């Protein structure tokens, strides 16, 4: 399996998307606009839940040697 190009999600393995090399610039733009609209709709609907999930995923793991305010015991 080949490695995928760098993606915003960080995924580096899996199935690659095949994009036809004969699309016109107008067709490519239409797909980009569709994806942007889909992303906007998802973000509007799940805004708070997505924000919370991303914050949890990007925050450092809990350190058992720190208390709730981040100070050592």
N, CA, C and O atoms as a MOPAC input file, in Angstrom:
PM7 MOZYME 1SCF
protein

 N      0.85400 1    -1.17300 1     0.00000 1
 C      0.00000 1     0.00000 1     0.00000 1
 C      0.89900 1     1.23500 1     0.00000 1
 O      1.88100 1     1.29100 1     0.74000 1
 N      0.56600 1     2.21200 1    -0.82000 1
 C      1.37600 1     3.41500 1    -0.89300 1
 C      0.97100 1     4.39400 1     0.19200 1
 O     -0.15200 1     4.36100 1     0.69500 1
 N      1.90600 1     5.26500 1     0.54300 1
 C      1.61200 1     6.29300 1     1.54300 1
 C      0.83800 1     7.42000 1     0.87800 1
 O      1.09900 1     7.77400 1    -0.27200 1
 N     -0.10500 1     7.97100 1     1.60300 1
 C     -0.91400 1     9.06100 1     1.08300 1
 C     -0.18300 1    10.38100 1     1.26700 1
 O      0.67800 1    10.50600 1     2.13800 1
 N     -0.52000 1    11.34600 1     0.46100 1
 C      0.00700 1    12.69800 1     0.63400 1
 C     -0.46000 1    13.23200 1     1.98800 1
 O     -1.44400 1    12.74900 1     2.54800 1
 N      0.24500 1    14.22000 1     2.50100 1
 C     -0.14100 1    14.81400 1     3.78700 1
 C     -1.56400 1    15.34700 1     3.69500 1
 O     -1.89100 1    16.12900 1     2.80200 1
 N     -2.39900 1    14.91800 1     4.62300 1
 C     -3.79600 1    15.33900 1     4.66400 1
 C     -4.06100 1    16.10500 1     5.95300 1
 O     -3.39300 1    15.85400 1     6.95500 1
 N     -5.01700 1    17.03300 1     5.95900 1
 C     -5.31800 1    17.78500 1     7.17200 1
 C     -5.66300 1    16.90300 1     8.36600 1
 O     -5.39200 1    17.27100 1     9.50900 1
 N     -6.25800 1    15.74200 1     8.10700 1
 C     -6.64500 1    14.84700 1     9.19500 1
 C     -5.45200 1    14.14700 1     9.82600 1
 O     -5.55800 1    13.61000 1    10.92800 1
 N     -4.32000 1    14.15000 1     9.13700 1
 C     -3.14800 1    13.44800 1     9.63000 1
 C     -3.08600 1    12.00200 1     9.17400 1
 O     -2.10800 1    11.31000 1     9.45600 1
 N     -4.10300 1    11.53500 1     8.47600 1
 C     -4.11900 1    10.15700 1     7.98700 1
 C     -2.98800 1     9.98300 1     6.97500 1
 O     -2.83100 1    10.79400 1     6.06200 1
 N     -2.21600 1     8.93400 1     7.14300 1
 C     -1.09600 1     8.68700 1     6.23000 1
 C     -1.19200 1     7.32800 1     5.55000 1
 O     -0.35000 1     6.98700 1     4.71900 1
 N     -2.21300 1     6.55400 1     5.89900 1
 C     -2.38000 1     5.23600 1     5.29700 1
 C     -3.83500 1     5.01600 1     4.96000 1
 O     -4.71600 1     5.66000 1     5.52900 1
 N     -4.08700 1     4.12100 1     4.04700 1
 C     -5.46300 1     3.79400 1     3.69500 1
 C     -5.67400 1     3.87300 1     2.20600 1
 O     -4.72800 1     3.85000 1     1.41900 1
 N     -6.92500 1     3.96600 1     1.83800 1
 C     -7.26800 1     4.03800 1     0.42100 1
 C     -7.10500 1     5.46300 1    -0.08300 1
 O     -7.59900 1     6.40800 1     0.53200 1
 N     -6.42300 1     5.61000 1    -1.18500 1
 C     -6.23800 1     6.92200 1    -1.78000 1
 C     -7.46700 1     7.27100 1    -2.60600 1
 O     -8.06400 1     6.39100 1    -3.22800 1
 N     -7.84700 1     8.52600 1    -2.62100 1
 C     -8.93400 1     8.97700 1    -3.47500 1
 C     -8.39200 1     9.14600 1    -4.89000 1
 O     -7.35100 1     9.77100 1    -5.09500 1
 N     -9.09000 1     8.59600 1    -5.84100 1
 C     -8.68800 1     8.74700 1    -7.22500 1
 C     -9.43800 1     9.93800 1    -7.81200 1
 O    -10.66800 1     9.97000 1    -7.81200 1
 N     -8.69200 1    10.90400 1    -8.30700 1
 C     -9.27300 1    12.09300 1    -8.90900 1
 C     -8.92300 1    12.06000 1   -10.38800 1
 O     -7.74600 1    12.00500 1   -10.74600 1
 N     -9.92800 1    12.09400 1   -11.24500 1
 C     -9.64500 1    12.03800 1   -12.67700 1
 C     -8.72900 1    13.18000 1   -13.11200 1
 O     -8.87000 1    14.31000 1   -12.64500 1
 N     -7.80700 1    12.88300 1   -13.99300 1
 C     -6.88900 1    13.92100 1   -14.45800 1
 C     -7.45100 1    14.70700 1   -15.63700 1
 O     -6.77400 1    15.57000 1   -16.19600 1
 N     -8.68800 1    14.40700 1   -16.01000 1
 C     -9.27400 1    15.11300 1   -17.14000 1
 C    -10.39500 1    16.07800 1   -16.72700 1
 O    -11.15400 1    16.53600 1   -17.58100 1
 N    -10.50800 1    16.39100 1   -15.43300 1
 C    -11.48600 1    17.38000 1   -15.00300 1
 C    -11.08300 1    18.75000 1   -15.52900 1
 O     -9.89900 1    19.07200 1   -15.63200 1
 N    -12.07400 1    19.53300 1   -15.85400 1
 C    -11.79900 1    20.92300 1   -16.20400 1
 C    -11.61500 1    21.70200 1   -14.89900 1
 O    -12.03800 1    21.23300 1   -13.84200 1
 N    -10.99800 1    22.87000 1   -14.95600 1
 C    -10.90900 1    23.69300 1   -13.74000 1
 C    -12.29100 1    23.97800 1   -13.14500 1
 O    -12.43400 1    24.06300 1   -11.92500 1
 N    -13.29000 1    24.12500 1   -13.98400 1
 C    -14.64500 1    24.38000 1   -13.50000 1
 C    -15.19100 1    23.18200 1   -12.73100 1
 O    -15.84900 1    23.35000 1   -11.70500 1
 N    -14.92000 1    21.97100 1   -13.22300 1
 C    -15.36700 1    20.76800 1   -12.51300 1
 C    -14.64700 1    20.62500 1   -11.17100 1
 O    -15.26300 1    20.28600 1   -10.16000 1
 N    -13.35300 1    20.88400 1   -11.17400 1
 C    -12.59300 1    20.80500 1    -9.92400 1
 C    -13.11300 1    21.82300 1    -8.91600 1
 O    -13.24900 1    21.50900 1    -7.73400 1
 N    -13.40400 1    23.03700 1    -9.37300 1
 C    -13.93200 1    24.06800 1    -8.48600 1
 C    -15.29700 1    23.66900 1    -7.93600 1
 O    -15.58700 1    23.91200 1    -6.76500 1
 N    -16.12800 1    23.06400 1    -8.76200 1
 C    -17.44700 1    22.61900 1    -8.30100 1
 C    -17.31300 1    21.60000 1    -7.17300 1
 O    -18.07800 1    21.65100 1    -6.20900 1
 N    -16.36900 1    20.68700 1    -7.27100 1
 C    -16.15900 1    19.69200 1    -6.22200 1
 C    -15.63900 1    20.36500 1    -4.95900 1
 O    -16.09500 1    20.04800 1    -3.86000 1
 N    -14.69200 1    21.28900 1    -5.09900 1
 C    -14.16400 1    22.01400 1    -3.93900 1
 C    -15.28200 1    22.77500 1    -3.23800 1
 O    -15.37200 1    22.75000 1    -2.01000 1
 N    -16.12400 1    23.44300 1    -3.99600 1
 C    -17.23700 1    24.19000 1    -3.40300 1
 C    -18.23200 1    23.26300 1    -2.70500 1
 O    -18.75300 1    23.60100 1    -1.64200 1
 N    -18.49400 1    22.11000 1    -3.29000 1
 C    -19.36900 1    21.13200 1    -2.65600 1
 C    -18.80300 1    20.68200 1    -1.31300 1
 O    -19.52300 1    20.61600 1    -0.31700 1
 N    -17.52400 1    20.37600 1    -1.29400 1
 C    -16.87900 1    19.92300 1    -0.05700 1
 C    -16.89900 1    21.04100 1     0.99000 1
 O    -17.16100 1    20.78200 1     2.16500 1
 N    -16.62500 1    22.27100 1     0.57700 1
 C    -16.66200 1    23.40000 1     1.51200 1
 C    -18.06300 1    23.59700 1     2.08500 1
 O    -18.21800 1    23.84600 1     3.28000 1
 N    -19.08500 1    23.48500 1     1.23200 1
 C    -20.46600 1    23.61000 1     1.71000 1
 C    -20.81900 1    22.48700 1     2.68300 1
 O    -21.46600 1    22.72900 1     3.70200 1
 N    -20.40000 1    21.27700 1     2.37800 1
 C    -20.65800 1    20.14300 1     3.26600 1
 C    -19.97900 1    20.35600 1     4.61000 1
 O    -20.57700 1    20.11900 1     5.65900 1
 N    -18.73000 1    20.80200 1     4.57700 1
 C    -17.99100 1    21.07900 1     5.81700 1
 C    -18.70600 1    22.15600 1     6.63800 1
 O    -18.85300 1    22.01700 1     7.85200 1
 N    -19.14600 1    23.22300 1     5.97800 1
 C    -19.83800 1    24.30500 1     6.68400 1
 C    -21.12300 1    23.79900 1     7.33700 1
 O    -21.41000 1    24.15200 1     8.48100 1
 N    -21.89500 1    22.98300 1     6.63200 1
 C    -23.14300 1    22.44600 1     7.18300 1
 C    -22.87100 1    21.56300 1     8.40300 1
 O    -23.56200 1    21.66300 1     9.41600 1
 N    -21.86100 1    20.70100 1     8.29500 1
 C    -21.51800 1    19.82000 1     9.41500 1
 C    -21.06600 1    20.65700 1    10.60400 1
 O    -21.48400 1    20.40700 1    11.73500 1
 N    -20.22100 1    21.64100 1    10.35700 1
 C    -19.72400 1    22.48400 1    11.44800 1
 C    -20.85000 1    23.27700 1    12.10200 1
 O    -20.85700 1    23.43800 1    13.32200 1
 N    -21.80800 1    23.77700 1    11.30900 1
 C    -22.93200 1    24.51400 1    11.88800 1
 C    -23.76600 1    23.60800 1    12.79000 1
 O    -24.21200 1    24.02800 1    13.85800 1
 N    -23.97300 1    22.37500 1    12.36000 1
 C    -24.83000 1    21.45700 1    13.11300 1
 C    -24.14400 1    20.92500 1    14.36800 1
 O    -24.78100 1    20.79300 1    15.41400 1
 N    -22.85000 1    20.61800 1    14.27200 1
 C    -22.12600 1    19.97400 1    15.37000 1
 C    -21.08400 1    20.88400 1    16.00500 1
 O    -20.13200 1    20.40000 1    16.61800 1
 N    -21.25000 1    22.19800 1    15.86600 1
 C    -20.22000 1    23.15300 1    16.26700 1
 C    -19.64900 1    22.90000 1    17.66600 1
 O    -18.44000 1    22.72000 1    17.81100 1
 N    -20.48800 1    22.88300 1    18.68000 1
 C    -19.99300 1    22.73500 1    20.04700 1
 C    -19.40200 1    21.34700 1    20.29500 1
 O    -18.36000 1    21.21900 1    20.93800 1
 N    -20.05700 1    20.32700 1    19.79400 1
 C    -19.54800 1    18.96200 1    19.98900 1
 C    -18.20100 1    18.78600 1    19.28800 1
 O    -17.29800 1    18.15000 1    19.83400 1
 N    -18.05900 1    19.34100 1    18.08900 1
 C    -16.77800 1    19.24600 1    17.37900 1
 C    -15.68700 1    20.00700 1    18.12300 1
 O    -14.56000 1    19.52600 1    18.24700 1
 N    -16.02500 1    21.19700 1    18.61800 1
 C    -15.05500 1    21.99100 1    19.36900 1
 C    -14.57300 1    21.22700 1    20.60300 1
 O    -13.37300 1    21.16600 1    20.86700 1
 N    -15.49400 1    20.65400 1    21.34700 1
 C    -15.12900 1    19.88500 1    22.54400 1
 C    -14.26700 1    18.67500 1    22.19300 1
 O    -13.26500 1    18.40800 1    22.85700 1
 N    -14.65300 1    17.95400 1    21.16300 1
 C    -13.88900 1    16.77000 1    20.76600 1
 C    -12.48400 1    17.14000 1    20.30800 1
 O    -11.52000 1    16.48200 1    20.69800 1
 N    -12.34900 1    18.17200 1    19.49500 1
 C    -11.02400 1    18.59700 1    19.03600 1
 C    -10.16200 1    19.05600 1    20.21000 1
 O     -8.96800 1    18.75800 1    20.25700 1
 N    -10.76000 1    19.77900 1    21.15700 1
 C    -10.00900 1    20.22600 1    22.33600 1
 C     -9.49100 1    19.02700 1    23.13000 1
 O     -8.33800 1    19.00900 1    23.56100 1
 N    -10.35600 1    18.02300 1    23.32000 1
 C     -9.94700 1    16.82800 1    24.05600 1
 C     -8.84600 1    16.06700 1    23.32200 1
 O     -7.89800 1    15.59000 1    23.94400 1
 N     -8.97100 1    15.95300 1    21.99600 1
 C     -7.98600 1    15.20800 1    21.22100 1
 C     -6.63500 1    15.91300 1    21.16800 1
 O     -5.59600 1    15.26000 1    21.06900 1
 N     -6.64600 1    17.22800 1    21.23400 1
 C     -5.40100 1    18.00100 1    21.06900 1
 C     -4.76200 1    18.41300 1    22.38100 1
 O     -3.65700 1    18.95500 1    22.38600 1
 N     -5.43600 1    18.16600 1    23.49300 1
 C     -4.85400 1    18.52800 1    24.78200 1
 C     -3.94200 1    17.39600 1    25.25000 1
 O     -4.15200 1    16.23600 1    24.89600 1
 N     -2.92500 1    17.74100 1    26.05000 1
 C     -2.02400 1    16.68900 1    26.53800 1
 C     -2.77100 1    15.71900 1    27.43900 1
 O     -3.77100 1    16.08500 1    28.05600 1
 N     -2.29300 1    14.49000 1    27.51800 1
 C     -2.95400 1    13.51200 1    28.39200 1
 C     -2.84600 1    13.95700 1    29.84900 1
 O     -1.93000 1    14.68400 1    30.23400 1
 N     -3.80500 1    13.50200 1    30.63700 1
 C     -3.78800 1    13.84000 1    32.06200 1
 C     -2.53800 1    13.27100 1    32.71200 1
 O     -2.14900 1    12.13200 1    32.45600 1
 N     -1.92100 1    14.07800 1    33.55000 1
 C     -0.74500 1    13.65300 1    34.30200 1
 C     -1.21400 1    13.26600 1    35.69900 1
 O     -1.70200 1    14.12300 1    36.43600 1
 N     -1.07900 1    11.99200 1    36.08400 1
 C     -1.56900 1    11.56900 1    37.40300 1
 C     -0.82100 1    12.23900 1    38.55100 1
 O     -1.26700 1    12.15400 1    39.69500 1
 N      0.29900 1    12.90000 1    38.28100 1
 C      1.07900 1    13.55300 1    39.32400 1
 C      0.66800 1    15.00400 1    39.53800 1
 O      1.25200 1    15.69200 1    40.37400 1
 N     -0.33700 1    15.48100 1    38.78700 1
 C     -0.82400 1    16.85000 1    38.94800 1
 C     -2.23900 1    16.83000 1    39.47100 1
 O     -3.00900 1    15.91900 1    39.16900 1
 N     -2.58900 1    17.85300 1    40.26900 1
 C     -3.97200 1    17.94400 1    40.74400 1
 C     -4.80900 1    18.70200 1    39.72000 1
 O     -4.33100 1    18.98200 1    38.62100 1
 N     -6.04700 1    19.03700 1    40.06400 1
 C     -6.97600 1    19.64200 1    39.10500 1
 C     -6.50700 1    21.00000 1    38.58000 1
 O     -6.91900 1    21.40200 1    37.49100 1
 N     -5.66200 1    21.71500 1    39.31900 1
 C     -5.22600 1    23.02400 1    38.84600 1
 C     -3.81800 1    22.95900 1    38.25600 1
 O     -3.22600 1    23.99900 1    37.96700 1
 N     -3.28300 1    21.77200 1    38.07600 1
 C     -2.01100 1    21.61200 1    37.40100 1
 C     -0.78400 1    21.67600 1    38.30500 1
 O      0.34600 1    21.70900 1    37.82000 1
 N     -1.00300 1    21.69300 1    39.60800 1
 C      0.12900 1    21.72400 1    40.53500 1
 C      0.45900 1    20.31800 1    41.02600 1
 O     -0.43600 1    19.48300 1    41.14700 1
 N      1.72500 1    20.04800 1    41.30900 1
 C      2.06700 1    18.74300 1    41.89700 1
 C      1.36800 1    18.59500 1    43.25100 1
 O      1.07700 1    19.58400 1    43.92400 1
 N      1.10700 1    17.35200 1    43.63600 1
 C      0.43700 1    17.07900 1    44.90900 1
 C      1.18400 1    17.64100 1    46.05500 1
 O      0.75600 1    17.50000 1    47.20100 1

